[in-house]
Amino acid sequence: MFKTTLHGLDDGSGALLLPREMLDSLDLQVGDELQIIETDDGLILRPIRHDSYKRQMNAARDVMDRYEAALRKLSTLAND
């Protein structure tokens, strides 16, 4: 179970800050969209996963950037 506080903004609206542990466990990142569903018992927050291909490609690019030298070496070994 996670707890958080609704923070007031200058324009009178509110911002809900989610704990890092929750973001990690739900595989959420800054900029992800959430659907808010109002029920008799409260609210349901549901991630909108319309960009799973885009997220996968970004993750692949991150790995390729991080391990570029090793991947280049592996590619030359495969061609020998």
Backbone as a printed PyTorch tensor [residue, N CA C, xyz], in Angstrom:
tensor([[[  0.8450,  -1.1850,   0.0000],
         [  0.0000,   0.0000,   0.0000],
         [  0.8820,   1.2360,   0.0000]],

        [[  0.4960,   2.2150,  -0.7760],
         [  1.2420,   3.4630,  -0.8770],
         [  0.3560,   4.6130,  -0.4240]],

        [[  0.9820,   5.6290,   0.1610],
         [  0.2690,   6.8420,   0.5420],
         [  0.9000,   8.0190,  -0.1740]],

        [[  0.0820,   9.0100,  -0.4870],
         [  0.5840,  10.2390,  -1.0880],
         [ -0.3360,  11.3840,  -0.6900]],

        [[  0.0430,  12.5820,  -1.0130],
         [ -0.7220,  13.7770,  -0.6580],
         [ -1.0460,  14.5620,  -1.9220]],

        [[ -2.2270,  15.1240,  -1.9830],
         [ -2.6130,  16.0010,  -3.0680],
         [ -2.0200,  17.3820,  -2.7860]],

        [[ -1.2430,  17.9010,  -3.7300],
         [ -0.5780,  19.1870,  -3.5550],
         [ -1.3060,  20.2550,  -4.3590]],

        [[ -1.5460,  21.4020,  -3.7280],
         [ -2.2120,  22.5120,  -4.3980],
         [ -1.2650,  23.2690,  -5.3090]],

        [[ -1.7880,  23.6830,  -6.4550],
         [ -1.0120,  24.4830,  -7.3980],
         [ -1.5380,  25.9140,  -7.3920]],

        [[ -0.7450,  26.8240,  -7.9440],
         [ -1.0950,  28.2450,  -7.9270],
         [ -2.4270,  28.5450,  -8.6040]],

        [[ -2.7980,  27.7500,  -9.6060],
         [ -4.0400,  28.0160, -10.3350],
         [ -5.2680,  27.4010,  -9.6630]],

        [[ -5.0970,  26.8300,  -8.4830],
         [ -6.2150,  26.2440,  -7.7570],
         [ -6.4190,  24.7650,  -8.0400]],

        [[ -5.7150,  24.2250,  -9.0200],
         [ -5.8240,  22.7900,  -9.2910],
         [ -4.8920,  22.0310,  -8.3400]],

        [[ -4.9090,  20.7420,  -8.4530],
         [ -4.0810,  19.9180,  -7.5830],
         [ -3.1970,  18.9870,  -8.3720]],

        [[ -2.1270,  18.5460,  -7.7480],
         [ -1.1880,  17.6030,  -8.3630],
         [ -0.9900,  16.4380,  -7.4190]],

        [[ -1.0760,  15.2560,  -7.9640],
         [ -0.8830,  14.0380,  -7.1890],
         [  0.5050,  13.5030,  -7.4990]],

        [[  1.3490,  13.4100,  -6.4840],
         [  2.7020,  12.8850,  -6.6630],
         [  2.7030,  11.4140,  -6.2850]],

        [[  3.1910,  10.5690,  -7.1930],
         [  3.2360,   9.1390,  -6.9390],
         [  4.6280,   8.7480,  -6.4600]],

        [[  4.7100,   7.8890,  -5.4530],
         [  6.0200,   7.4720,  -4.9350],
         [  6.8250,   6.7200,  -5.9980]],

        [[  8.1440,   6.8800,  -5.9730],
         [  9.0490,   6.2340,  -6.9200],
         [  8.8220,   4.7250,  -6.9430]],

        [[  8.6230,   4.1180,  -5.7680],
         [  8.4190,   2.6700,  -5.6920],
         [  7.1860,   2.2450,  -6.4930]],

        [[  6.1410,   3.0480,  -6.4490],
         [  4.9200,   2.7370,  -7.1890],
         [  5.1630,   2.8740,  -8.6930]],

        [[  5.8470,   3.9460,  -9.0910],
         [  6.1560,   4.1280, -10.5050],
         [  6.9650,   2.9510, -11.0290]],

        [[  7.9590,   2.5320, -10.2540],
         [  8.7970,   1.4080, -10.6640],
         [  8.0010,   0.1160, -10.7550]],

        [[  7.1650,  -0.1460,  -9.7560],
         [  6.4210,  -1.4140,  -9.7460],
         [  5.3870,  -1.4760, -10.8660]],

        [[  4.8960,  -0.3230, -11.3180],
         [  3.9120,  -0.2810, -12.4050],
         [  4.5450,   0.0210, -13.7650]],

        [[  5.8790,   0.1270, -13.7890],
         [  6.6070,   0.4530, -15.0130],
         [  6.0930,   1.7500, -15.6280]],

        [[  5.9320,   2.7760, -14.7880],
         [  5.4930,   4.0970, -15.2420],
         [  6.6750,   5.0460, -15.2690]],

        [[  6.6300,   5.9830, -16.1990],
         [  7.6770,   6.9830, -16.3260],
         [  7.0430,   8.3630, -16.4060]],

        [[  7.8290,   9.3790, -16.0960],
         [  7.3440,  10.7450, -16.2210],
         [  6.8850,  10.9590, -17.6570]],

        [[  5.7000,  11.5140, -17.8210],
         [  5.1360,  11.7560, -19.1380],
         [  4.1080,  10.7170, -19.5580]],

        [[  4.0700,   9.5670, -18.8500],
         [  3.0520,   8.5580, -19.1640],
         [  1.6680,   9.1100, -18.8260]],

        [[  0.6780,   8.6520, -19.5580],
         [ -0.6950,   9.0940, -19.3200],
         [ -1.4250,   8.0830, -18.4480]],

        [[ -2.2870,   8.6060, -17.5710],
         [ -3.1310,   7.7760, -16.7220],
         [ -4.5850,   8.1150, -16.9820]],

        [[ -5.4110,   7.1040, -17.0360],
         [ -6.8580,   7.2910, -17.1200],
         [ -7.3780,   7.3460, -15.6850]],

        [[ -8.2400,   8.3120, -15.3740],
         [ -8.8210,   8.4440, -14.0420],
         [-10.2860,   8.0180, -14.1210]],

        [[-10.6330,   7.0040, -13.3440],
         [-11.9920,   6.4730, -13.3420],
         [-12.5890,   6.7290, -11.9600]],

        [[-13.7020,   7.4330, -11.9380],
         [-14.3870,   7.7300, -10.6780],
         [-15.3820,   6.6020, -10.3860]],

        [[-15.3060,   6.0560,  -9.1630],
         [-16.2270,   5.0020,  -8.7340],
         [-16.9190,   5.4480,  -7.4510]],

        [[-17.8850,   4.6660,  -6.9960],
         [-18.5460,   4.9750,  -5.7270],
         [-17.5770,   4.8910,  -4.5490]],

        [[-16.5320,   4.0500,  -4.6910],
         [-15.5560,   3.8570,  -3.6120],
         [-14.3570,   4.7880,  -3.6930]],

        [[-14.2150,   5.5330,  -4.7630],
         [-13.0580,   6.4150,  -4.9090],
         [-12.6280,   6.5280,  -6.3510]],

        [[-11.3140,   6.4970,  -6.5740],
         [-10.7420,   6.6620,  -7.9020],
         [ -9.9250,   5.4400,  -8.2850]],

        [[ -9.8880,   5.1770,  -9.5670],
         [ -9.0020,   4.1670, -10.1240],
         [ -8.0960,   4.8820, -11.1150]],

        [[ -6.7930,   4.7000, -10.9700],
         [ -5.8330,   5.2340, -11.9290],
         [ -5.3480,   4.0720, -12.7780]],

        [[ -5.4930,   4.1980, -14.0860],
         [ -5.1160,   3.1120, -14.9960],
         [ -4.1750,   3.6690, -16.0570]],

        [[ -2.9940,   3.0690, -16.2120],
         [ -2.0760,   3.5300, -17.2570],
         [ -2.6870,   3.3500, -18.6460]],

        [[ -2.4460,   4.3040, -19.5170],
         [ -2.8560,   4.2030, -20.9140],
         [ -1.6240,   3.7200, -21.6730]],

        [[ -1.6930,   2.5120, -22.1920],
         [ -0.5340,   1.8620, -22.8140],
         [ -0.6300,   1.8540, -24.3370]],

        [[ -0.9470,   2.9810, -24.9440],
         [ -1.0760,   3.0330, -26.3900],
         [  0.2540,   3.1320, -27.1070]],

        [[  1.3290,   3.3070, -26.3720],
         [  2.6280,   3.5000, -27.0100],
         [  3.6210,   2.4040, -26.6370]],

        [[  3.1530,   1.1710, -26.4560],
         [  4.0700,   0.1210, -26.0170],
         [  5.1860,  -0.0950, -27.0430]],

        [[  4.8820,  -0.0220, -28.3410],
         [  5.9130,  -0.1680, -29.3640],
         [  6.9550,   0.9410, -29.2230]],

        [[  6.4760,   2.1600, -29.0420],
         [  7.3750,   3.3040, -28.8990],
         [  8.2650,   3.1450, -27.6620]],

        [[  7.6860,   2.6930, -26.5460],
         [  8.4680,   2.4880, -25.3200],
         [  9.5060,   1.3980, -25.5170]],

        [[  9.1270,   0.3300, -26.2220],
         [ 10.0720,  -0.7620, -26.4610],
         [ 11.2320,  -0.2920, -27.3370]],

        [[ 10.9220,   0.4970, -28.3480],
         [ 11.9770,   1.0100, -29.2200],
         [ 12.9020,   1.9600, -28.4590]],

        [[ 12.3440,   2.7900, -27.5990],
         [ 13.1710,   3.6880, -26.7840],
         [ 14.0690,   2.8960, -25.8450]],

        [[ 13.5270,   1.8430, -25.2490],
         [ 14.3300,   0.9940, -24.3570],
         [ 15.4440,   0.3170, -25.1410]],

        [[ 15.1440,  -0.1620, -26.3500],
         [ 16.1620,  -0.8060, -27.1840],
         [ 17.2600,   0.1910, -27.5530]],

        [[ 16.8640,   1.4260, -27.8940],
         [ 17.8670,   2.4470, -28.2270],
         [ 18.7530,   2.7640, -27.0320]],

        [[ 18.1610,   2.8180, -25.8360],
         [ 18.9440,   3.0710, -24.6260],
         [ 19.9940,   1.9840, -24.4180]],

        [[ 19.5910,   0.7330, -24.6010],
         [ 20.5280,  -0.3860, -24.4430],
         [ 21.6220,  -0.3010, -25.5030]],

        [[ 21.2390,  -0.0280, -26.7540],
         [ 22.2340,   0.0640, -27.8220],
         [ 23.2090,   1.2110, -27.5800]],

        [[ 22.7170,   2.3350, -27.0710],
         [ 23.6040,   3.4590, -26.7620],
         [ 24.5510,   3.1040, -25.6240]],

        [[ 24.0330,   2.4470, -24.6100],
         [ 24.8260,   2.1140, -23.4310],
         [ 25.9120,   1.0980, -23.7590]],

        [[ 25.6030,   0.1450, -24.6270],
         [ 26.5360,  -0.9510, -24.9230],
         [ 27.0300,  -0.9070, -26.3620]],

        [[ 27.1640,   0.2990, -26.9080],
         [ 27.5380,   0.4460, -28.3130],
         [ 28.8540,  -0.2450, -28.6380]],

        [[ 29.8690,  -0.0370, -27.8300],
         [ 31.1830,  -0.6220, -28.1100],
         [ 31.1210,  -2.1490, -28.1000]],

        [[ 30.4420,  -2.7050, -27.1180],
         [ 30.3370,  -4.1640, -27.0350],
         [ 29.5400,  -4.7260, -28.2130]],

        [[ 28.4860,  -4.0450, -28.6090],
         [ 27.6870,  -4.5100, -29.7390],
         [ 28.4720,  -4.4380, -31.0500]],

        [[ 29.2860,  -3.3970, -31.2010],
         [ 30.1300,  -3.3030, -32.3970],
         [ 31.1190,  -4.4630, -32.4490]],

        [[ 31.7160,  -4.7630, -31.2970],
         [ 32.6760,  -5.8650, -31.2370],
         [ 31.9870,  -7.1880, -31.5660]],

        [[ 30.8110,  -7.3980, -31.0190],
         [ 30.0710,  -8.6290, -31.3060],
         [ 29.7310,  -8.7260, -32.7880]],

        [[ 29.3920,  -7.6130, -33.4080],
         [ 29.0250,  -7.6470, -34.8200],
         [ 30.2260,  -8.0070, -35.6920]],

        [[ 31.4120,  -7.5550, -35.3070],
         [ 32.6080,  -7.9100, -36.0910],
         [ 32.9510,  -9.3870, -35.8830]],

        [[ 32.7200,  -9.9190, -34.7030],
         [ 32.9660, -11.3440, -34.4510],
         [ 32.0170, -12.1990, -35.2600]],

        [[ 30.7920, -11.7550, -35.4030],
         [ 29.7810, -12.5300, -36.1460],
         [ 30.1040, -12.5640, -37.6320]],

        [[ 30.7980, -11.5390, -38.1310],
         [ 31.1210, -11.4760, -39.5490],
         [ 32.4190, -12.2020, -39.8960]],

        [[ 33.1580, -12.6600, -38.9020],
         [ 34.4320, -13.3710, -39.1540],
         [ 34.2000, -14.8140, -39.5170]]])
